[in-house]
């Protein structure tokens, strides 16, 4: 599991609590500060958006007010996000071109045309506000990955020892590496397919995928997910599938690499083994860093205002 998706143990030391009168009803949530982390504000919008995210954007806060536990968890998440994003900025973490649109398209796959926007509005969240939260979530993941990578390492000796321990006389089966491109129309997918088959770069226009697309990883023939089209395993390296329609999106699948069946060798398995060792170490490194960073932060929480949020729609 990526550190960015982990449920991180959080021992928050609150430097002080301050009480004040509830914010005037005419003040927008984005201006109501409910907590501070080393002087950086956490606003009411942040907390409400975290609650909606935890609920899967349904039901709306207008329909059911948050519980005390939801508010507490949302504040914890918002504070963690503030700490991690600040460290990400310090490390120069940014989003690659097209990353946000690619992530939006991932969500659209699960909805009919227009369904995502409808679901968001029913949950009480404006699409633009959701996109901004999604952008921050992507930055959070990349920042967490950068933090974790800096705190974890593996030696060549460890990789070799793991290889010798798990080495099998059974040959490694043939496998392919697949990249997925998402489009908002079949027409755009068809144009991009021609570009990909000609070895040209796609991306940059509205509705086009990012230059990189989505790397789905390696698959043996018996591991192909049901969403991939029939025959993709038989495509040559660099080959591109026909456009595959989905709910509101059209996909292309490209075989970016093909590995023939082979005997197991240290060189062939090194990258996989290294990653298998590094993954839990990165997770642990991120947990340690976050626990230290949050416990050392100067945090103020507006307890009275958060209690008012709990009581609003009871």
DRENDO-1510 file (C-alpha; in Angstrom, 1 decimal, always signed):
<recs>
REC; n; res; u; v; w
REC; 1; UNK; +0.0; +0.0; +0.0 .
REC; 2; UNK; +1.3; +3.5; -0.9 .
REC; 3; UNK; +2.1; +5.7; +2.1 .
REC; 4; UNK; -0.2; +8.2; +0.7 .
REC; 5; UNK; -3.2; +5.9; +1.1 .
REC; 6; UNK; -2.3; +4.5; +4.5 .
REC; 7; UNK; -4.2; +5.2; +7.7 .
REC; 8; UNK; -1.5; +6.9; +9.6 .
REC; 9; UNK; -1.3; +6.7; +13.4 .
REC; 10; UNK; -1.8; +10.2; +14.7 .
REC; 11; UNK; -0.9; +11.4; +18.2 .
REC; 12; UNK; -1.8; +15.0; +18.0 .
REC; 13; UNK; -0.5; +17.3; +20.7 .
REC; 14; UNK; -2.7; +20.4; +20.6 .
REC; 15; UNK; -0.7; +23.4; +21.7 .
REC; 16; UNK; -3.8; +25.3; +22.7 .
REC; 17; UNK; -7.6; +25.4; +22.2 .
REC; 18; UNK; -9.3; +28.7; +21.7 .
REC; 19; UNK; -13.0; +29.4; +22.0 .
REC; 20; UNK; -14.9; +32.1; +20.1 .
REC; 21; UNK; -18.4; +32.9; +19.0 .
REC; 22; UNK; -19.6; +30.9; +16.0 .
REC; 23; UNK; -18.8; +32.5; +12.7 .
REC; 24; UNK; -21.5; +34.8; +11.3 .
REC; 25; UNK; -23.8; +33.0; +9.0 .
REC; 26; UNK; -22.9; +35.3; +6.1 .
REC; 27; UNK; -19.2; +34.4; +6.2 .
REC; 28; UNK; -18.3; +31.8; +3.6 .
REC; 29; UNK; -16.8; +28.6; +4.9 .
REC; 30; UNK; -13.5; +29.3; +3.1 .
REC; 31; UNK; -13.0; +32.2; +5.4 .
REC; 32; UNK; -13.8; +30.5; +8.7 .
REC; 33; UNK; -10.6; +29.3; +10.4 .
REC; 34; UNK; -11.3; +26.2; +12.5 .
REC; 35; UNK; -7.6; +25.3; +13.2 .
REC; 36; UNK; -4.1; +26.5; +12.7 .
REC; 37; UNK; -1.0; +24.4; +12.1 .
REC; 38; UNK; +2.2; +26.4; +12.8 .
REC; 39; UNK; +0.2; +29.5; +11.7 .
REC; 40; UNK; -1.2; +27.9; +8.5 .
REC; 41; UNK; -5.0; +28.0; +8.5 .
REC; 42; UNK; -7.4; +25.1; +8.3 .
REC; 43; UNK; -10.7; +26.4; +7.2 .
REC; 44; UNK; -14.2; +25.1; +7.6 .
REC; 45; UNK; -14.4; +24.2; +3.9 .
REC; 46; UNK; -11.4; +21.8; +4.4 .
REC; 47; UNK; -13.2; +20.0; +7.3 .
REC; 48; UNK; -16.5; +19.7; +5.4 .
REC; 49; UNK; -14.8; +18.5; +2.3 .
REC; 50; UNK; -12.9; +15.8; +4.3 .
REC; 51; UNK; -16.3; +14.7; +5.8 .
REC; 52; UNK; -17.8; +14.5; +2.3 .
REC; 53; UNK; -14.8; +12.5; +1.1 .
REC; 54; UNK; -15.1; +10.1; +4.0 .
REC; 55; UNK; -18.7; +9.5; +3.1 .
REC; 56; UNK; -18.0; +9.0; -0.6 .
REC; 57; UNK; -19.7; +12.4; -1.3 .
REC; 58; UNK; -23.1; +11.0; -0.2 .
REC; 59; UNK; -25.3; +11.8; +1.7 .
REC; 60; UNK; -25.1; +15.5; +1.7 .
REC; 61; UNK; -24.2; +17.4; +4.9 .
REC; 62; UNK; -27.5; +19.3; +4.3 .
REC; 63; UNK; -29.3; +16.0; +4.7 .
REC; 64; UNK; -27.4; +14.7; +7.7 .
REC; 65; UNK; -25.1; +16.7; +9.9 .
REC; 66; UNK; -21.7; +15.2; +10.9 .
REC; 67; UNK; -21.1; +13.2; +14.0 .
REC; 68; UNK; -18.5; +14.2; +16.6 .
REC; 69; UNK; -16.4; +11.3; +15.4 .
REC; 70; UNK; -16.6; +12.5; +11.8 .
REC; 71; UNK; -15.6; +16.0; +12.7 .
REC; 72; UNK; -12.7; +14.7; +14.8 .
REC; 73; UNK; -11.4; +12.5; +12.0 .
REC; 74; UNK; -11.9; +15.2; +9.4 .
REC; 75; UNK; -9.9; +17.7; +11.5 .
REC; 76; UNK; -7.1; +15.1; +11.9 .
REC; 77; UNK; -7.0; +14.5; +8.2 .
REC; 78; UNK; -7.0; +18.2; +7.4 .
REC; 79; UNK; -4.1; +18.9; +9.8 .
REC; 80; UNK; -2.1; +15.9; +8.4 .
REC; 81; UNK; -2.8; +17.2; +4.9 .
REC; 82; UNK; -1.5; +20.7; +5.8 .
REC; 83; UNK; +1.7; +19.3; +7.3 .
REC; 84; UNK; +2.4; +16.9; +4.4 .
REC; 85; UNK; +1.6; +19.5; +1.7 .
REC; 86; UNK; +3.9; +22.0; +3.4 .
REC; 87; UNK; +6.7; +19.5; +3.3 .
REC; 88; UNK; +5.9; +18.7; -0.3 .
REC; 89; UNK; +6.3; +22.4; -1.2 .
REC; 90; UNK; +9.6; +22.5; +0.6 .
REC; 91; UNK; +10.8; +19.6; -1.5 .
REC; 92; UNK; +9.6; +21.1; -4.7 .
REC; 93; UNK; +6.8; +18.6; -5.3 .
REC; 94; UNK; +4.5; +19.5; -8.2 .
REC; 95; UNK; +1.9; +17.8; -10.4 .
REC; 96; UNK; +2.9; +16.7; -13.9 .
REC; 97; UNK; +1.0; +18.2; -16.8 .
REC; 98; UNK; -2.4; +16.5; -17.3 .
REC; 99; UNK; -2.3; +14.6; -14.0 .
REC; 100; UNK; -5.4; +16.3; -12.6 .
REC; 101; UNK; -7.5; +15.7; -15.8 .
REC; 102; UNK; -6.3; +12.1; -15.8 .
REC; 103; UNK; -7.6; +11.6; -12.3 .
REC; 104; UNK; -10.9; +13.3; -13.1 .
REC; 105; UNK; -11.3; +10.9; -16.0 .
REC; 106; UNK; -10.7; +7.9; -13.6 .
REC; 107; UNK; -13.7; +9.0; -11.5 .
REC; 108; UNK; -15.9; +9.6; -14.6 .
REC; 109; UNK; -15.5; +5.9; -15.5 .
REC; 110; UNK; -17.8; +5.0; -12.6 .
REC; 111; UNK; -20.6; +7.4; -13.7 .
REC; 112; UNK; -22.9; +7.9; -16.7 .
REC; 113; UNK; -22.4; +11.2; -18.7 .
REC; 114; UNK; -23.0; +14.1; -16.4 .
REC; 115; UNK; -23.4; +11.7; -13.4 .
REC; 116; UNK; -20.3; +12.8; -11.6 .
REC; 117; UNK; -21.4; +16.4; -11.5 .
REC; 118; UNK; -24.9; +15.4; -10.4 .
REC; 119; UNK; -23.5; +13.2; -7.6 .
REC; 120; UNK; -21.3; +16.1; -6.3 .
REC; 121; UNK; -24.1; +18.6; -6.3 .
REC; 122; UNK; -26.4; +16.2; -4.5 .
REC; 123; UNK; -23.6; +15.8; -1.9 .
REC; 124; UNK; -23.5; +19.6; -1.5 .
REC; 125; UNK; -20.1; +20.1; -3.2 .
REC; 126; UNK; -19.5; +22.3; -6.3 .
REC; 127; UNK; -17.5; +20.6; -9.1 .
REC; 128; UNK; -14.8; +23.2; -9.0 .
REC; 129; UNK; -14.3; +22.8; -5.3 .
REC; 130; UNK; -14.1; +19.0; -5.8 .
REC; 131; UNK; -11.5; +19.4; -8.5 .
REC; 132; UNK; -9.5; +21.6; -6.2 .
REC; 133; UNK; -9.7; +19.0; -3.4 .
REC; 134; UNK; -8.7; +16.3; -5.9 .
REC; 135; UNK; -5.7; +18.4; -7.0 .
REC; 136; UNK; -4.6; +18.8; -3.3 .
REC; 137; UNK; -5.1; +15.0; -2.8 .
REC; 138; UNK; -2.8; +14.3; -5.8 .
REC; 139; UNK; -0.2; +16.7; -4.4 .
REC; 140; UNK; -0.6; +15.0; -1.0 .
REC; 141; UNK; +0.1; +11.6; -2.5 .
REC; 142; UNK; +3.2; +12.8; -4.4 .
REC; 143; UNK; +4.4; +14.6; -1.3 .
REC; 144; UNK; +3.9; +11.6; +0.9 .
REC; 145; UNK; +5.7; +9.4; -1.7 .
REC; 146; UNK; +8.7; +11.8; -1.7 .
REC; 147; UNK; +8.9; +11.9; +2.1 .
REC; 148; UNK; +8.7; +8.1; +2.3 .
REC; 149; UNK; +11.3; +7.5; -0.5 .
REC; 150; UNK; +13.8; +9.6; +1.4 .
REC; 151; UNK; +13.4; +7.5; +4.5 .
REC; 152; UNK; +13.7; +4.0; +3.0 .
REC; 153; UNK; +16.5; +2.1; +1.2 .
REC; 154; UNK; +17.4; -1.4; +0.2 .
REC; 155; UNK; +20.9; -2.8; -0.4 .
REC; 156; UNK; +21.9; -5.1; -3.4 .
REC; 157; UNK; +22.8; -7.8; -0.8 .
REC; 158; UNK; +19.2; -7.7; +0.5 .
REC; 159; UNK; +17.8; -8.1; -3.0 .
REC; 160; UNK; +20.2; -11.0; -3.8 .
REC; 161; UNK; +19.3; -12.8; -0.5 .
REC; 162; UNK; +15.6; -12.4; -1.2 .
REC; 163; UNK; +16.0; -13.7; -4.8 .
REC; 164; UNK; +17.9; -16.8; -3.6 .
REC; 165; UNK; +15.2; -17.5; -1.0 .
REC; 166; UNK; +12.3; -17.3; -3.4 .
REC; 167; UNK; +14.0; -18.6; -6.6 .
REC; 168; UNK; +11.9; -21.1; -8.4 .
REC; 169; UNK; +13.0; -23.5; -11.2 .
REC; 170; UNK; +9.7; -22.8; -13.0 .
REC; 171; UNK; +10.2; -20.3; -15.9 .
REC; 172; UNK; +8.7; -16.8; -15.6 .
REC; 173; UNK; +5.7; -16.7; -17.9 .
REC; 174; UNK; +5.4; -14.2; -20.8 .
REC; 175; UNK; +3.9; -10.9; -19.8 .
REC; 176; UNK; +3.1; -7.5; -21.2 .
REC; 177; UNK; +3.1; -4.0; -19.7 .
REC; 178; UNK; +0.0; -2.0; -20.5 .
REC; 179; UNK; -0.7; +1.7; -20.5 .
REC; 180; UNK; -4.3; +3.1; -20.6 .
REC; 181; UNK; -5.3; +6.4; -22.2 .
REC; 182; UNK; -8.7; +8.0; -21.3 .
REC; 183; UNK; -10.7; +10.3; -23.6 .
REC; 184; UNK; -14.0; +12.1; -23.3 .
REC; 185; UNK; -15.2; +11.0; -26.8 .
REC; 186; UNK; -14.7; +8.1; -29.2 .
REC; 187; UNK; -13.6; +10.6; -31.9 .
REC; 188; UNK; -10.7; +11.9; -29.8 .
REC; 189; UNK; -9.7; +8.3; -29.0 .
REC; 190; UNK; -9.6; +7.4; -32.7 .
REC; 191; UNK; -7.4; +10.4; -33.5 .
REC; 192; UNK; -5.0; +9.6; -30.6 .
REC; 193; UNK; -4.9; +6.0; -31.7 .
REC; 194; UNK; -3.5; +7.1; -35.0 .
REC; 195; UNK; -0.9; +9.2; -33.3 .
REC; 196; UNK; +0.2; +6.4; -31.0 .
REC; 197; UNK; +0.4; +3.9; -33.8 .
REC; 198; UNK; +2.6; +6.3; -35.7 .
REC; 199; UNK; +4.8; +6.7; -32.6 .
REC; 200; UNK; +3.7; +10.3; -32.0 .
REC; 201; UNK; +3.1; +11.9; -28.7 .
REC; 202; UNK; -0.5; +12.6; -27.7 .
REC; 203; UNK; -1.8; +15.1; -25.1 .
REC; 204; UNK; -2.1; +18.8; -24.7 .
REC; 205; UNK; -5.5; +19.3; -26.3 .
REC; 206; UNK; -8.7; +19.4; -24.2 .
REC; 207; UNK; -10.0; +15.9; -23.8 .
REC; 208; UNK; -6.6; +14.3; -24.7 .
REC; 209; UNK; -4.8; +12.2; -22.1 .
REC; 210; UNK; -1.7; +13.3; -20.5 .
REC; 211; UNK; +1.6; +12.5; -22.3 .
REC; 212; UNK; +2.2; +9.6; -20.0 .
REC; 213; UNK; -1.2; +8.0; -19.7 .
REC; 214; UNK; -1.9; +5.5; -16.9 .
REC; 215; UNK; +0.6; +2.8; -16.4 .
REC; 216; UNK; -1.4; -0.3; -15.5 .
REC; 217; UNK; +1.8; -2.4; -14.9 .
REC; 218; UNK; +2.7; -6.0; -16.1 .
REC; 219; UNK; +0.2; -8.8; -16.7 .
REC; 220; UNK; +0.5; -12.4; -17.6 .
REC; 221; UNK; -2.1; -13.7; -20.0 .
REC; 222; UNK; -4.0; -15.3; -17.1 .
REC; 223; UNK; -3.8; -12.0; -15.1 .
REC; 224; UNK; -5.5; -9.6; -17.6 .
REC; 225; UNK; -8.2; -7.6; -15.8 .
REC; 226; UNK; -11.7; -8.1; -17.3 .
REC; 227; UNK; -11.8; -4.4; -18.4 .
REC; 228; UNK; -9.1; -4.9; -20.9 .
REC; 229; UNK; -10.2; -5.8; -24.5 .
REC; 230; UNK; -9.8; -9.3; -25.9 .
REC; 231; UNK; -6.7; -9.7; -27.9 .
REC; 232; UNK; -4.6; -7.1; -26.1 .
REC; 233; UNK; -2.2; -9.7; -25.0 .
REC; 234; UNK; -1.5; -10.6; -28.7 .
REC; 235; UNK; -0.6; -7.0; -29.6 .
REC; 236; UNK; +3.0; -6.4; -30.5 .
REC; 237; UNK; +5.1; -4.1; -28.4 .
REC; 238; UNK; +3.9; -0.6; -29.2 .
REC; 239; UNK; +0.6; -1.9; -30.4 .
REC; 240; UNK; -2.6; -0.1; -29.6 .
REC; 241; UNK; -6.1; -1.5; -29.1 .
REC; 242; UNK; -9.2; -0.3; -30.8 .
REC; 243; UNK; -11.1; +2.4; -28.8 .
REC; 244; UNK; -13.0; +0.8; -25.9 .
REC; 245; UNK; -16.2; +2.6; -24.9 .
REC; 246; UNK; -17.1; +3.0; -21.2 .
REC; 247; UNK; -19.4; +5.0; -19.0 .
REC; 248; UNK; -18.7; +8.5; -20.2 .
REC; 249; UNK; -15.1; +7.8; -21.4 .
REC; 250; UNK; -13.4; +5.9; -24.1 .
REC; 251; UNK; -10.1; +4.1; -23.5 .
REC; 252; UNK; -7.1; +3.0; -25.5 .
REC; 253; UNK; -4.7; +0.3; -24.3 .
REC; 254; UNK; -1.2; +0.2; -25.5 .
REC; 255; UNK; +1.4; -2.6; -25.0 .
REC; 256; UNK; +4.5; -0.6; -24.0 .
REC; 257; UNK; +6.7; -3.6; -23.3 .
REC; 258; UNK; +6.6; -7.3; -23.9 .
REC; 259; UNK; +8.7; -9.8; -21.9 .
REC; 260; UNK; +9.2; -13.3; -23.3 .
REC; 261; UNK; +9.0; -16.4; -21.0 .
REC; 262; UNK; +12.4; -16.9; -19.4 .
REC; 263; UNK; +14.2; -18.6; -16.6 .
REC; 264; UNK; +14.4; -16.6; -13.3 .
REC; 265; UNK; +17.6; -14.5; -13.0 .
REC; 266; UNK; +18.6; -12.0; -10.4 .
REC; 267; UNK; +18.9; -9.3; -13.1 .
REC; 268; UNK; +15.4; -10.0; -14.4 .
REC; 269; UNK; +13.8; -10.1; -10.9 .
REC; 270; UNK; +15.8; -7.3; -9.3 .
REC; 271; UNK; +13.4; -4.4; -9.9 .
REC; 272; UNK; +10.4; -6.4; -8.6 .
REC; 273; UNK; +12.2; -7.7; -5.5 .
REC; 274; UNK; +13.6; -4.3; -4.7 .
REC; 275; UNK; +10.1; -2.8; -4.9 .
REC; 276; UNK; +8.6; -5.6; -2.7 .
REC; 277; UNK; +11.2; -4.8; +0.0 .
REC; 278; UNK; +10.9; -1.1; -0.3 .
REC; 279; UNK; +7.1; -0.8; -0.2 .
REC; 280; UNK; +6.7; -1.6; +3.5 .
REC; 281; UNK; +9.8; +0.3; +4.4 .
REC; 282; UNK; +8.4; +3.4; +2.7 .
REC; 283; UNK; +5.2; +3.0; +4.6 .
REC; 284; UNK; +6.9; +2.7; +7.9 .
REC; 285; UNK; +9.2; +5.7; +7.1 .
REC; 286; UNK; +6.2; +7.9; +6.2 .
REC; 287; UNK; +4.4; +6.8; +9.4 .
REC; 288; UNK; +7.4; +7.8; +11.5 .
REC; 289; UNK; +7.9; +11.1; +9.8 .
REC; 290; UNK; +4.2; +12.1; +10.0 .
REC; 291; UNK; +4.0; +11.2; +13.7 .
REC; 292; UNK; +7.1; +13.3; +14.4 .
REC; 293; UNK; +6.0; +16.2; +12.3 .
REC; 294; UNK; +2.5; +16.4; +13.7 .
REC; 295; UNK; +3.5; +15.9; +17.3 .
REC; 296; UNK; +6.0; +18.7; +16.9 .
REC; 297; UNK; +3.6; +21.1; +15.2 .
REC; 298; UNK; +2.0; +24.0; +17.0 .
REC; 299; UNK; -1.7; +23.3; +16.6 .
REC; 300; UNK; -4.7; +25.4; +17.6 .
REC; 301; UNK; -8.2; +24.1; +17.3 .
REC; 302; UNK; -11.4; +26.2; +17.6 .
REC; 303; UNK; -13.3; +23.6; +19.7 .
REC; 304; UNK; -16.5; +25.7; +20.1 .
REC; 305; UNK; -16.9; +26.2; +16.4 .
REC; 306; UNK; -16.4; +22.5; +15.6 .
REC; 307; UNK; -18.9; +21.6; +18.3 .
REC; 308; UNK; -21.3; +24.0; +16.6 .
REC; 309; UNK; -20.8; +22.1; +13.3 .
REC; 310; UNK; -21.8; +18.8; +15.1 .
REC; 311; UNK; -24.9; +20.4; +16.5 .
REC; 312; UNK; -26.0; +22.3; +13.4 .
REC; 313; UNK; -28.4; +19.7; +11.9 .
REC; 314; UNK; -29.2; +17.5; +14.9 .
</recs>
